[in-house]
Amino acid sequence: MSQPILITGVERSGNTFIARILDLCGVFKGVTTSMYENIELKHLCDTYLAEETKNGLFMPDTKKLRIPVDWKEKVQTILEGCECYKGGNWMFKYSPLTQMWPIWNYAYPDAKWIIVRRRTGDIIQSCVKTSYMNLFKDTKNLEAINGTCEEDGWKWWVHEYEKRFVEMIEAGLNCKIIWPERMVVGNYQQVYETVEWLGLKWNDKIMKTIDPLLNKSRRKEYGTSYK
């Protein structure tokens, strides 16, 4: 079984967009949600994180994580046993991978990690405007991190992710950092480099699919006169 491509980053950073590009490159993703998250792998991770945060933590301490020695076996059972994975490149996109990176690194030490970044202020505003991002709409949760408004909560959240990004890099994980927002202004260089780094091939179908999706962001940022 090939080593995985693991896509992570703070929620609302553009992780789904990157996963969509890799899907267009032919990378196996299995049965996914509309957010390109493998349903069974997400359930496996959600169950694990729920146990690790049952004492009221928002995120587990990565230095104190319980490392299941059979994690790789569980993952392969899902992909090979349930989803007919036959080999080749495969990916798993899931923002909280950042919160449990030591487990995936133990199971797949040669995995390639894509860390998706976005400006903190943009993430905060996107979280505030997104209905299902409701963690810090609860005043008790704000009090737990000494915040006074929802923006404080999401700023704290981003910084906690950033601490773990540093851990991942310092631990020597094979990481590539990418800022999808650069594509809004027509700069695809990081995406080209990432596709090449993964040993994949760029194809015309990618631009035909993703460029129209970026036009909405371009119009919002620059107006209808943007070209």
C-alpha positions, 0 to 999 in steps of 0.5 A: 500500500502506498504512503498517503498524501495527508491534507490538513490546515485550519478549517476554512483555509482552502483544504477542500479546494486542494483535495479537489485538485488532487482528485482531478489528478486521479488520487484515490480518495475513497467514499467522501463527503461533499468536503472531500473527507473520507467518511470512514476515516473521518469517523475513525479520527472523530471517535479517537479525538472525542475520547482524547478530548472528553475531559473538556479539552478543545484540542488534545496535547499532541505530546500526550497522545495515546498512540494506537499501534494498530492504526495503520491496520485500521486504515488499511482495512477501511481502504482495502477491505471496504473501499476497494483501494487497489494501489497507487496514490491515495489521500485523506483530507481532514483538518484535525489531522494537525491535532493528531499528527503523531498517530499518523506519523507513527503509522505512515512515517513516509507520508507526504503532508500538505499544510494549507494556510490562509491569512488569520483574519480571513479565517476568523471572518470566514468562521464567524460567517459559517453557520456550522462553525459554532464552537465559539458562539457558546460563551462557556467556550469563550470563557475557557480560553479567556476570550470575550467575543467569537473572533477571540475564540477563532484567533485562539484556534488558529494559533493553536493550529500554528503551534502544531504546524511548527511541531510537525515541521520540527519533527521532520515530517515531509511537509509542503505548505501551500496558500490557495488564496494566491490562486485568486490573483492568478498565481498557480505556482505553488499548486504546480509545485505541489502537484509535481512534488507529489509525483502527479501530472497537471492536466487541462481538466484542473484549470477548466474545473477550478478556475471558474470556481475562483471567479466568485472570489475574484469578483468579491475581492476585485469587482466585476472588472477583474481579469 
